[in-house]
Amino acid sequence: MADKKITALTALGSTDVAPAADLLHIIDYSASPVNKKITVANLFDQVNTNTSIYGDEMVFEVGQAAAVNSHLRVEVGDGASADGAVTVNDDGVAYVDFIVKSLTSDQAIKVDAGADTVTINGDNENVDFVVKGDTLTLIHADGGEDAVGIGTATIATNTTLTVAADATTGHSVAMNGNLVFPTTPVATTGHATEGSAVAIPITTPVSYLTSNGTMYFTLAAGVQGQLKTLIVSAGTGTPLAKIKAAGGTTLHLGTGNGQTGGTANTHLSLQYQEAVMMQYLNSGWALIAAGDEASSGTS
């Protein structure tokens, strides 16, 4: 066949069956120049050289097909001061996830398109999530401690949330609205025999106590600064709830309602519809607020 100018050859159409298998003429300069052939697929399989795409409105895209499951799309703006974009899942389908791995986690960051979720440390490894401010750490989610610090990276290991105090005033939380405990108060019924006293849960902020006559309860140790509210909300006859310290815990009840500091008392007595708020301080529960009928005693 006579030689042809390249411009006279038939163009390779975009609808051809397997353009990646088509052959190109190449001159191998690894030794003496030799004419060889290479497929389009092999030519682009490993281009071990720097590659740059410069120009206005240039687009680089990797996807399943045009407008179908675009995994990655890089689009240059139409000028040096125009916005461009790097987009993952440009077609917004449920089948293209975005995953960033770290040394420990295979899902350090995972955007699950089908589930519409953005997850940090998706495989529950010991990975921290940190948000920095201008001068301090704003959020430190500690994977190893299963706890979060706000304004600090030093986590109190016996709590879920640690909030740093202001360095000047010591204040830490300011709220314009109410503080609401969303959990339903736990209802606990006492026992008529002191030796079989029923434990009051300390994992919830409020407990409703039921006492049919004189009934006994125990209150275990909390953590420093913890608040606990007790309310005798139900009972028949003349309900009287007696709360005793458990496990070596002290009741710092003092000698009057709402007083703290005393350690001689062994129980707190509450009548029907009486309520107290207590705080765990210095290895014991101290009254910080009480109704008129609440009293303390040693029996």
FENGI-V277767 format. One record per backbone hydrogen bond with DSSP energy under -1.0 kcal/mol. NH is the residue of the N-H (numbers start at 0). CO is the residue of the C=O. If there is no record, write none. Layout:
nh: {NH | NH}
co: {CO | CO}
//
This chain:
nh: {7 | 8 | 15 | 20 | 21 | 23 | 25 | 27 | 33 | 35 | 37 | 39 | 40 | 42 | 43 | 47 | 48 | 56 | 57 | 59 | 61 | 63 | 64 | 67 | 70 | 71 | 72 | 73 | 74 | 75 | 81 | 84 | 86 | 88 | 91 | 97 | 99 | 101 | 108 | 109 | 110 | 111 | 115 | 116 | 118 | 120 | 121 | 123 | 126 | 128 | 130 | 132 | 137 | 138 | 139 | 140 | 141 | 145 | 146 | 147 | 148 | 149 | 150 | 158 | 161 | 163 | 165 | 169 | 185 | 187 | 189 | 190 | 195 | 196 | 197 | 199 | 206 | 207 | 208 | 209 | 210 | 212 | 212 | 214 | 215 | 216 | 217 | 218 | 224 | 225 | 227 | 228 | 229 | 230 | 231 | 232 | 232 | 233 | 239 | 240 | 241 | 242 | 243 | 245 | 248 | 249 | 251 | 252 | 258 | 265 | 266 | 267 | 268 | 269 | 272 | 273 | 275 | 276 | 277 | 278 | 279 | 280 | 284 | 285 | 286 | 287 | 288 | 290 | 294 | 296}
co: {4 | 5 | 12 | 17 | 18 | 37 | 35 | 33 | 27 | 25 | 23 | 21 | 19 | 38 | 39 | 45 | 46 | 76 | 54 | 73 | 71 | 67 | 67 | 64 | 61 | 61 | 86 | 59 | 84 | 57 | 78 | 74 | 72 | 70 | 88 | 110 | 108 | 104 | 99 | 118 | 97 | 116 | 111 | 111 | 109 | 107 | 106 | 120 | 124 | 140 | 138 | 135 | 130 | 130 | 148 | 128 | 146 | 141 | 141 | 159 | 139 | 161 | 137 | 155 | 147 | 149 | 170 | 165 | 205 | 207 | 209 | 215 | 192 | 193 | 215 | 217 | 228 | 185 | 230 | 187 | 233 | 210 | 235 | 239 | 190 | 241 | 197 | 243 | 279 | 222 | 277 | 204 | 275 | 206 | 273 | 208 | 230 | 208 | 212 | 269 | 214 | 267 | 216 | 218 | 245 | 282 | 284 | 250 | 255 | 296 | 296 | 242 | 294 | 240 | 231 | 270 | 229 | 288 | 227 | 285 | 225 | 283 | 249 | 278 | 251 | 276 | 276 | 274 | 268 | 266}
//
